[in-house]
């Protein structure tokens, strides 16, 4: 079984350029996947801003952003 970290490392080490679209919730992650993205970039600020409508000031713990992004 290949871990997500190993998959990302193989993408980075490949000679092709890796495009990492930034996502902020499950819908944007699904759209990126359907458009062919092999990996995504997801940050706490974007997840918090889309969920709460205000900047991230440690209002949502890191592990709680996972369900927002759909991971």
C-alpha positions in Angstrom: 0.0 0.0 0.0 1.3 3.4 -1.0 0.9 6.2 1.5 -0.2 9.7 0.5 3.3 11.0 1.5 5.0 8.4 -0.8 2.6 9.4 -3.7 3.4 13.1 -3.2 7.1 12.4 -3.1 7.0 10.4 -6.4 5.1 13.3 -8.0 7.7 15.8 -6.8 10.6 13.6 -7.9 9.1 13.1 -11.4 10.5 15.2 -14.2 7.1 16.7 -15.0 6.0 19.9 -13.3 3.5 19.3 -10.4 0.5 21.6 -10.4 -1.0 22.0 -6.9 -4.3 23.9 -7.0 -5.2 25.5 -3.7 -8.5 24.3 -2.3 -10.6 25.6 0.6 -13.3 23.0 1.1 -14.6 19.6 -0.1 -16.3 21.0 -3.2 -13.2 22.8 -4.5 -11.1 19.6 -3.8 -13.6 17.5 -5.8 -13.5 20.0 -8.7 -9.7 19.9 -8.7 -9.8 16.1 -8.7 -12.3 16.1 -11.6 -10.1 18.5 -13.5 -7.2 16.1 -13.3 -5.2 17.4 -10.3 -2.9 14.7 -9.0 -2.4 16.5 -5.7 -3.9 19.6 -4.0 -2.7 22.3 -1.6 -4.9 22.9 1.4 -4.3 25.4 4.1 -5.9 26.2 7.4 -6.5 29.9 6.6 -8.5 29.0 3.5 -10.5 26.3 5.3 -11.3 28.6 8.2 -12.2 31.6 6.0 -14.6 29.5 3.9 -16.1 27.8 7.0 -16.4 30.8 9.4 -16.2 33.7 7.0 -13.3 35.3 8.9 -9.5 35.0 9.1 -7.9 32.1 10.8 -6.7 33.0 14.3 -6.4 29.4 15.6 -10.2 29.2 15.9 -10.2 25.7 14.3 -7.6 23.1 15.4 -5.6 21.7 12.5 -7.2 18.3 12.6 -10.6 19.8 12.5 -9.9 21.3 9.0 -9.6 17.8 7.5 -13.4 17.2 7.2 -13.9 20.7 5.7 -11.5 19.7 2.9 -12.8 16.2 2.7 -9.7 14.4 3.6 
